[in-house]
Amino acid sequence: MLYNKRLSYEYAPINILFQLMKNYFSETPKSTNILNLRTVPHFTCDIILRSDEIIKIEFKEIDELKLVHVIDISNAIRLLVPVKRCLILISLSNYINPTAEVREFWAAKERNEISQAEAILIDNLPMKLVVNFYLNINKPQRPTKVFKNEADAIDWLKNIK
């Protein structure tokens, strides 16, 4: 699933491919992941494949999260875990403002091909309001739950397996 609309300077699939190639040719194998990639950096977040095969998305502080960004993030997740649905831990310690398109895309049933369940880690009130709006209005089509503690979120995700 590649984004086929007009590309902006913010969309950087070539950077992800460069990172894949760099990791593939410069590191010794540490996992069963075919390209030996554990982290994909993006200017909006870091996408990390944990040792327990949970994808962790750590968002950075950005003004607005756009559709092109989440499509890029989805493609990066698919590069990390190419053949199966994964469990996703989303860390929202920084405030981000997702557009309506982003919320609709992230909640859509089509994302079930990538995500089996999502735990959202929140430690501030503004993001809790945004996420509650997302959960109540957009109604994600997969198990999704909010947590204050990362250990609780990981336990919940492992029980989903």
C-alpha positions as CSV (number, residue, x, y, z in Angstrom):
1,M,0.0,0.0,0.0
2,L,1.9,3.0,-1.2
3,Y,0.6,6.6,-1.2
4,N,-0.1,7.6,-4.7
5,K,-1.2,11.2,-4.3
6,R,1.1,14.2,-4.9
7,L,4.1,13.7,-2.6
8,S,5.2,16.5,-0.3
9,Y,8.6,17.2,1.2
10,E,7.3,15.6,4.4
11,Y,6.7,12.2,2.8
12,A,10.0,10.3,2.8
13,P,9.6,6.6,1.8
14,I,13.1,6.8,0.3
15,N,14.5,7.5,3.8
16,I,12.9,4.3,5.1
17,L,14.3,2.3,2.2
18,F,17.7,3.9,2.8
19,Q,17.5,2.9,6.5
20,L,16.5,-0.6,5.5
21,M,19.4,-1.0,3.2
22,K,21.8,0.5,5.7
23,N,20.7,-1.9,8.4
24,Y,20.6,-4.9,6.1
25,F,24.2,-4.4,4.9
26,S,25.8,-3.1,8.0
27,E,24.5,-5.2,10.9
28,T,24.7,-8.9,11.8
29,P,21.4,-10.7,12.1
30,K,19.8,-10.3,15.6
31,S,16.3,-11.6,14.8
32,T,14.2,-13.6,12.5
33,N,13.1,-10.3,10.8
34,I,14.1,-10.8,7.1
35,L,15.8,-7.4,6.8
36,N,17.1,-7.2,10.4
37,L,15.5,-3.9,11.0
38,R,14.4,-3.0,14.6
39,T,13.8,0.7,14.4
40,V,12.5,3.0,11.6
41,P,13.1,6.7,12.3
42,H,10.5,9.1,11.0
43,F,10.4,12.8,11.6
44,T,7.0,12.4,13.3
45,C,7.9,9.3,15.4
46,D,10.2,6.4,15.9
47,I,8.7,3.0,15.0
48,I,10.4,0.2,17.1
49,L,10.0,-3.5,16.8
50,R,10.4,-4.7,20.4
51,S,11.9,-8.1,21.2
52,D,8.5,-9.4,22.2
53,E,7.3,-8.5,18.6
54,I,5.2,-5.6,19.7
55,I,5.5,-2.5,17.5
56,K,6.1,0.6,19.6
57,I,5.4,4.0,18.0
58,E,6.9,6.9,20.0
59,F,5.5,10.1,18.6
60,K,7.6,13.3,18.7
61,E,6.2,16.7,19.3
62,I,4.7,17.9,16.0
63,D,2.2,20.6,15.1
64,E,-0.1,18.4,13.0
65,L,-0.3,14.8,12.1
66,K,-1.3,14.4,8.5
67,L,-2.6,11.5,6.4
68,V,0.6,11.3,4.5
69,H,2.5,10.8,7.8
70,V,0.3,7.9,9.0
71,I,0.5,6.2,5.6
72,D,4.2,6.4,5.8
73,I,4.1,5.0,9.4
74,S,1.8,2.1,8.2
75,N,4.3,1.3,5.4
76,A,7.1,1.3,7.9
77,I,5.2,-1.1,10.2
78,R,4.6,-3.4,7.2
79,L,8.4,-3.3,6.5
80,L,9.2,-4.3,10.1
81,V,6.5,-7.0,10.2
82,P,5.8,-8.0,6.6
83,V,3.6,-11.0,6.9
84,K,1.4,-10.9,10.0
85,R,-0.9,-8.6,12.0
86,C,0.9,-7.1,14.9
87,L,0.2,-5.6,18.3
88,I,0.9,-1.9,18.5
89,L,1.8,0.3,21.5
90,I,1.4,4.0,20.7
91,S,3.2,6.4,23.1
92,L,1.7,9.9,23.1
93,S,3.8,11.7,25.6
94,N,3.9,14.7,23.4
95,Y,0.9,16.6,22.1
96,I,0.0,15.9,18.5
97,N,-3.0,17.1,16.6
98,P,-4.3,14.5,14.2
99,T,-6.4,15.7,11.3
100,A,-9.9,14.2,10.7
101,E,-8.4,12.2,7.8
102,V,-5.8,10.7,10.1
103,R,-8.4,9.6,12.7
104,E,-10.6,8.1,10.0
105,F,-7.7,6.3,8.3
106,W,-6.3,4.9,11.6
107,A,-9.8,3.7,12.8
108,A,-10.7,2.1,9.4
109,K,-11.3,-1.6,9.0
110,E,-8.6,-1.8,6.4
111,R,-6.0,-1.2,9.1
112,N,-6.9,-4.6,10.6
113,E,-4.6,-6.1,8.0
114,I,-1.7,-4.5,9.9
115,S,-2.9,-4.2,13.4
116,Q,-4.4,-6.9,15.6
117,A,-4.8,-4.6,18.7
118,E,-3.6,-1.2,19.8
119,A,-2.7,0.1,23.3
120,I,-2.4,3.9,23.6
121,L,-0.1,5.2,26.3
122,I,-1.0,8.7,27.5
123,D,0.5,10.8,30.3
124,N,-1.2,14.2,29.8
125,L,-4.7,15.6,29.8
126,P,-4.8,17.2,26.3
127,M,-3.9,13.9,24.6
128,K,-6.4,12.0,26.7
129,L,-9.1,14.3,25.4
130,V,-8.0,13.8,21.8
131,V,-7.8,10.1,22.2
132,N,-11.2,9.9,23.9
133,F,-12.7,11.8,21.0
134,Y,-11.0,9.4,18.6
135,L,-12.3,6.3,20.5
136,N,-15.9,7.7,20.8
137,I,-16.3,9.3,17.4
138,N,-14.1,7.3,15.0
139,K,-14.6,3.9,16.8
140,P,-11.5,1.9,15.8
141,Q,-12.4,-1.5,14.2
142,R,-9.9,-3.4,16.4
143,P,-9.4,-3.8,20.1
144,T,-8.0,-0.4,21.4
145,K,-7.5,0.7,24.9
146,V,-5.9,3.6,26.8
147,F,-3.3,3.2,29.5
148,K,-1.3,5.4,31.8
149,N,1.3,2.8,32.5
150,E,3.4,1.0,29.9
151,A,3.7,-2.3,31.8
152,D,-0.2,-2.5,32.0
153,A,-0.4,-1.8,28.2
154,I,2.1,-4.5,27.4
155,D,0.3,-7.0,29.6
156,W,-3.0,-6.2,27.9
157,L,-1.5,-6.6,24.4
158,K,0.2,-9.9,25.3
159,N,-3.2,-11.2,26.5
160,I,-4.7,-10.3,23.1
161,K,-2.3,-12.7,21.3
